[in-house]
Amino acid sequence: MINVAVLGYGTVGSGVVEVIETNKALLNQRVGQELNVKYILDLRDFPGDPYENKVVHDFETIVNDSEINVICEVMGGVGAAYAFTKQALEKGISVCTSNKELVAKHGAELLELAKANKCSYLFEASVGGGIPIIRPLNTALTAEKIEAIIGILNGTTNYMLTKMEREGADYAEVLKEAQEKGYAERNPEADVEGHDACRKIAIVSSLMMGKNVDSEKIVTEGITKVTAADFVYAKAADSSIKLLAQSKAVGDGEVLAMVAPFMIGKEHPLAMVNDVFNAVFVTGNMLGDSMYYGKGAGKLPTASAVVADVVDCAKSLGTSLPCFWEKEEVKLADVAEVEWKYFLRVSADAKEAVEAAFPGGEMITVAERTEDFGYITTVMKEKDFAAKCAGLGDKVLSKIRLA
């Protein structure tokens, strides 16, 4: 029998228990032994819950039980979750998690600890929710030199941008609706400011490079400045606007990692990823492009990915499943030196000034908009673009990079 403990009985934790119990016969067959949820750790009691007898309030009960083989850490945060994960790995108990904040901050350290104690630290659910991406990077694509990873990694912001595009609604309006539907938190900062996507791209960047990419050093911009007017011009340019998290190997061992809204042509596969769906677009030096698509969040999709890791751990007890992510830090490329095209939305009275500042660009006009116009620059460095925009002052109403 493989005994499992679940830390945290919230949305994902209850989903983990549900997946294990619903698919028990299938999972037992795949593991080769019975998979049993022995403990559920939470500060609360759950009277009337079918698994209330499994609830405990003290982690020591779990970590000191020699029968526990695998722990699912779905608490979130980096306080108790970090302490409990370290304690479990030091005792040789494998840990599976959906906690992207913890993995981004301490992933390399916890993987090293797991290896030293002949157990595993797995985190498939921490990036794509129900979308398999960690496992493909570690196994199916192991013959590849990964050159770039670009993704839509946050379902909340993708839902909001989709609503803005389809309905012509403004940011504040769609945020309110997303909160009412439960897609956005009461405090949506982690999603709308790009922090959630940043942690996720830091994780896959670290796996791509085999060394640590510090999420706190990644240039990160959210969607709070994107307007309904920007989508009018995006449509005129046969494009969409998406919050893209991207990582590209550049130079000698450097990586360009950033999160920001981008205008992306409708022909690109990521332009067709809408609503709460996520996708990860991977470029390998031999395979070329491949894309992984699905629900990036939600109770059961995320829980399914956690349980898949539980199965792998259960089949590999006494060993450490390989994951190449060393503590050495990767140098991040200077975004100021990176070249893009840019979209500008500018006051109608500034046409001559814009053409003088950005010669050779393309004007975009929309008949029903007389107060402003759109303009797409030629390829130029970020620092040069920023300097020219500063010279135009408040005539620049919005600006978005082109992917």
Summary of the structure (lengths in Angstrom):
residues: 403
radius of gyration: 23.1
end to end distance: 50.2
largest distance: 75.0
contacts: 1407
relative contact order: 0.14
helix: 42%
strand: 27%
